[in-house]
């Protein structure tokens, strides 16, 4: 696991990291989040996975993640999912 970029964004109170990992298959967002948690020693509620990218035929994956200082900072910054309205009401 290699850290490619580690940028501190003071305005949004987060670290923006890019990590290169090796795996046999696509790690997916859940497993990628666990790897970031192990590497930086933070809770899962503070991590937002942005991308898991790879090139065809390679066993390396590029993870883009935001690591917030606290869960409250994450809630203030990240977009909330939209609530769907029920039809007929």
BAZA-141118 format. One record per atom (N, C-alpha, C, O): atom name; residue number from 1; y negated, z, x. Coordinates in steps of 0.02 Angstrom, whole numbers, plus 50000, padded with zeros to 5 digits. Atoms other than C-alpha are relative to their C-alpha. Layout:
! BAZA-141118
R atom seq v w u
R CA NUM Y Z X
...
//
This chain:
! BAZA-141118
R atom seq v w u
R N 1 50058 50000 50043
R CA 1 50000 50000 50000
R C 1 49938 50000 50045
R O 1 49927 50047 50083
R N 2 50060 50007 49960
R CA 2 49838 49941 50080
R C 2 49938 50001 49954
R O 2 49937 49966 49904
R N 3 50063 49999 50036
R CA 3 49664 49982 50016
R C 3 49956 49945 50029
R O 3 49936 49947 50087
R N 4 50040 50057 49978
R CA 4 49566 49819 50025
R C 4 49925 50016 49995
R O 4 49887 50001 50040
R N 5 50070 49984 50011
R CA 5 49401 49882 49953
R C 5 49996 50068 49965
R O 5 50035 50082 49920
R N 6 50012 49935 50031
R CA 6 49338 50056 49909
R C 6 49924 50009 49997
R O 6 49892 50026 50047
R N 7 50072 49998 50009
R CA 7 49162 50056 49837
R C 7 49982 50058 49954
R O 7 50013 50068 49902
R N 8 50023 49943 50041
R CA 8 49071 50210 49769
R C 8 49940 49978 49959
R O 8 49889 49958 49988
R N 9 50053 50017 50045
R CA 9 48963 50173 49616
R C 9 49969 50065 49974
R O 9 49996 50095 49927
R N 10 50031 49936 50018
R CA 10 48846 50323 49602
R C 10 49970 49999 49929
R O 10 49971 50050 49895
R N 11 50031 50005 50066
R CA 11 48760 50259 49444
R C 11 50050 50015 49944
R O 11 50033 50050 49897
R N 12 49949 49991 50052
R CA 12 48921 50256 49343
R C 12 50050 50055 50016
R O 12 50096 50068 49978
R N 13 49958 49944 49979
R CA 13 49003 50401 49438
R C 13 50074 49981 50004
R O 13 50117 50013 49973
R N 14 49931 50023 49992
R CA 14 49159 50306 49489
R C 14 50009 49966 50067
R O 14 49961 49947 50100
R N 15 49979 50039 49942
R CA 15 49253 50228 49634
R C 15 50031 49936 49974
R O 15 50071 49937 49928
R N 16 49971 50064 50019
R CA 16 49294 50044 49619
R C 16 50044 49978 50058
R O 16 50019 49963 50113
R N 17 49953 50014 49946
R CA 17 49450 50006 49720
R C 17 50042 49938 49986
R O 17 50055 49920 49929
R N 18 49953 50056 50002
R CA 18 49558 49855 49759
R C 18 50055 50018 50049
R O 18 50042 50033 50107
R N 19 49942 49980 49960
R CA 19 49733 49890 49823
R C 19 50051 49944 50000
R O 19 50062 49912 49949
R N 20 49947 50050 49993
R CA 20 49867 49772 49887
R C 20 50066 50037 50007
R O 20 50074 50077 50053
R N 21 49934 49967 49997
R CA 21 50046 49828 49851
R C 21 50055 49947 50003
R O 21 50043 49889 49985
R N 22 49941 50044 50000
R CA 22 50218 49751 49876
R C 22 50050 50028 49950
R O 22 50064 50088 49948
R N 23 49950 49981 50049
R CA 23 50347 49752 49737
R C 23 50044 49940 49986
R O 23 50023 49883 49996
R N 24 49953 50054 50016
R CA 24 50498 49650 49683
R C 24 49980 49964 49936
R O 24 49989 49904 49929
R N 25 50021 50030 50063
R CA 25 50428 49622 49508
R C 25 49931 50026 49982
R O 25 49906 50073 50012
R N 26 50067 49981 50021
R CA 26 50261 49636 49419
R C 26 50000 50074 49979
R O 26 50038 50093 49935
R N 27 49999 49929 50016
R CA 27 50219 49822 49414
R C 27 49973 50017 49931
R O 27 49989 50070 49905
R N 28 50029 49984 50065
R CA 28 50122 49813 49250
R C 28 49946 50054 50007
R O 28 49940 50085 50059
R N 29 50056 49954 49998
R CA 29 49974 49923 49206
R C 29 50022 50072 50006
R O 29 49990 50111 50041
R N 30 49977 49931 49997
R CA 30 50073 50084 49181
R C 30 50023 50021 50069
R O 30 50003 50074 50094
R N 31 49975 49984 49933
R CA 31 50163 50081 49347
R C 31 49944 49995 50052
R O 31 49942 50034 50099
R N 32 50057 50007 49954
R CA 32 50005 50021 49437
R C 32 49955 50061 49996
R O 32 49930 50085 50047
R N 33 50042 49940 50008
R CA 33 49909 50168 49365
R C 33 50033 50060 50035
R O 33 49998 50101 50065
R N 34 49965 49946 49965
R CA 34 50043 50287 49432
R C 34 49992 49995 50076
R O 34 49985 50045 50110
R N 35 50009 50009 49928
R CA 35 50028 50211 49606
R C 35 49930 50020 50022
R O 35 49922 50050 50075
R N 36 50069 49981 49984
R CA 36 49838 50233 49604
R C 36 49994 50076 49996
R O 36 49959 50106 50037
R N 37 50001 49927 50008
R CA 37 49863 50412 49544
R C 37 50029 50034 50061
R O 37 50000 50082 50087
R N 38 49968 49971 49941
R CA 38 49981 50450 49689
R C 38 49957 49990 50063
R O 38 49952 50036 50104
R N 39 50039 50016 49939
R CA 39 49869 50366 49819
R C 39 49937 50042 50006
R O 39 49921 50066 50060
R N 40 50064 49966 49998
R CA 40 49705 50451 49771
R C 40 50001 50071 49973
R O 40 49951 50107 49979
R N 41 49993 49931 50022
R CA 41 49768 50614 49694
R C 41 49955 50018 49942
R O 41 49924 50072 49942
R N 42 50041 49986 50059
R CA 42 49677 50602 49527
R C 42 50044 49996 49938
R O 42 50100 49973 49941
R N 43 49963 50002 50062
R CA 43 49731 50620 49346
R C 43 49998 49931 49968
R O 43 49952 49892 49979
R N 44 49996 50064 50034
R CA 44 49784 50472 49239
R C 44 49943 49990 49951
R O 44 49924 49933 49937
R N 45 50054 50006 50048
R CA 45 49644 50510 49116
R C 45 49935 49977 50033
R O 45 49887 49961 49999
R N 46 50059 50021 49963
R CA 46 49517 50466 49253
R C 46 50004 49928 50024
R O 46 49956 49902 50051
R N 47 49988 50067 49973
R CA 47 49590 50294 49296
R C 47 49997 49948 49946
R O 47 50025 49956 49892
R N 48 50001 50059 50044
R CA 48 49552 50128 49214
R C 48 50024 49941 50042
R O 48 49993 49923 50092
R N 49 49974 50059 49965
R CA 49 49658 49980 49271
R C 49 49965 49939 49972
R O 49 49966 49927 49911
R N 50 50034 50060 50021
R CA 50 49559 49819 49265
R C 50 50045 49939 50004
R O 50 50049 49900 49957
R N 51 49958 50059 49990
R CA 51 49681 49689 49335
R C 51 50060 50017 50043
R O 51 50059 50061 50085
R N 52 49943 50002 49955
R CA 52 49852 49666 49410
R C 52 50013 49926 50011
R O 52 50036 49891 49967
R N 53 49996 50072 49985
R CA 53 49853 49496 49497
R C 53 50052 49986 50053
R O 53 50067 50028 50096
R N 54 49954 50023 49950
R CA 54 49979 49398 49597
R C 54 49997 49924 50004
R O 54 49969 49892 49959
R N 55 49992 50073 49993
R CA 55 50012 49222 49660
R C 55 50074 49984 49991
R O 55 50117 50026 50005
R N 56 49931 50021 50014
R CA 56 50169 49126 49613
R C 56 50042 50004 50063
R O 56 50024 49977 50115
R N 57 49952 49997 49945
R CA 57 50317 49165 49725
R C 57 49987 50055 50051
R O 57 50026 50061 50099
R N 58 50014 49947 49952
R CA 58 50238 49311 49816
R C 58 50022 50068 49972
R O 58 50028 50077 49911
R N 59 49980 49933 50020
R CA 59 50291 49492 49812
R C 59 49943 50049 50010
R O 59 49954 50110 50011
R N 60 50059 49957 49992
R CA 60 50115 49559 49837
R C 60 49957 49996 49937
R O 60 49951 49943 49906
R N 61 50040 49996 50060
R CA 61 50003 49615 49695
R C 61 49934 50034 50017
R O 61 49932 50083 50054
R N 62 50066 49973 49991
R CA 62 49816 49650 49693
R C 62 49981 50041 49939
R O 62 49979 50014 49883
R N 63 50018 49955 50054
R CA 63 49766 49800 49587
R C 63 49925 50014 50003
R O 63 49899 50033 50055
R N 64 50071 49981 50006
R CA 64 49586 49823 49528
R C 64 49997 50060 49953
R O 64 50024 50058 49898
R N 65 50003 49939 50040
R CA 65 49548 49997 49465
R C 65 49933 50035 50008
R O 65 49899 50028 50059
R N 66 50059 49956 49999
R CA 66 49403 50112 49422
R C 66 50026 50071 49997
R O 66 50067 50087 49954
R N 67 49981 49930 50000
R CA 67 49425 50296 49464
R C 67 49937 50041 49987
R O 67 49893 50045 50030
R N 68 50059 49961 50020
R CA 68 49300 50406 49373
R C 68 50003 50071 50027
R O 68 50058 50097 50041
R N 69 50003 49932 49975
R CA 69 49242 50577 49433
R C 69 50031 50049 49950
R O 69 50062 50098 49970
R N 70 49971 49957 50052
R CA 70 49295 50654 49266
R C 70 50017 49957 49939
R O 70 49994 49901 49933
R N 71 49982 50035 50061
R CA 71 49370 50604 49099
R C 71 49939 49990 49955
R O 71 49934 49940 49920
R N 72 50061 50006 50039
R CA 72 49200 50636 49017
R C 72 49957 49941 50023
R O 72 49928 49906 49983
R N 73 50037 50058 49974
R CA 73 49117 50509 49132
R C 73 50032 49935 49978
R O 73 49997 49886 49964
R N 74 49964 50059 50023
R CA 74 49251 50384 49085
R C 74 49984 49985 49927
R O 74 49973 49928 49908
R N 75 50014 50008 50071
R CA 75 49221 50412 48899
R C 75 49929 49974 49987
R O 75 49918 49935 49942
R N 76 50070 50022 50009
R CA 76 49033 50386 48918
R C 76 49991 49927 50020
R O 76 49949 49893 49991
R N 77 50011 50067 49972
R CA 77 49051 50223 49015
R C 77 50043 49946 49968
R O 77 50018 49892 49953
R N 78 49954 50051 50023
R CA 78 49204 50130 48951
R C 78 49989 49984 49926
R O 78 49971 50026 49886
R N 79 50007 50024 50068
R CA 79 49198 50026 48793
R C 79 50056 50027 49956
R O 79 50114 50029 49977
R N 80 49951 49973 50046
R CA 80 49287 50102 48644
R C 80 50032 49943 49960
R O 80 49998 49894 49945
R N 81 49969 50053 50039
R CA 81 49414 49997 48548
R C 81 49972 49997 49929
R O 81 49956 50049 49899
R N 82 50026 50009 50068
R CA 82 49354 49925 48383
R C 82 50052 50022 49949
R O 82 50112 50014 49959
R N 83 49956 49980 50055
R CA 83 49425 49995 48222
R C 83 50000 49945 49949
R O 83 49948 49923 49925
R N 84 49994 50054 50049
R CA 84 49491 49862 48104
R C 84 49990 50027 49930
R O 84 50015 50081 49913
R N 85 50011 49981 50070
R CA 85 49434 49871 47924
R C 85 50060 49976 49959
R O 85 50090 49924 49974
R N 86 49946 50020 50044
R CA 86 49564 49865 47788
R C 86 49974 49947 49951
R O 86 49917 49951 49928
R N 87 50019 50054 50046
R CA 87 49561 49709 47677
R C 87 49993 50027 49929
R O 87 50033 50069 49908
R N 88 50009 49980 50070
R CA 88 49495 49733 47501
R C 88 49958 50061 49990
R O 88 49950 50083 49933
R N 89 50041 49941 50009
R CA 89 49385 49882 47534
R C 89 49929 49987 50022
R O 89 49887 50032 50018
//
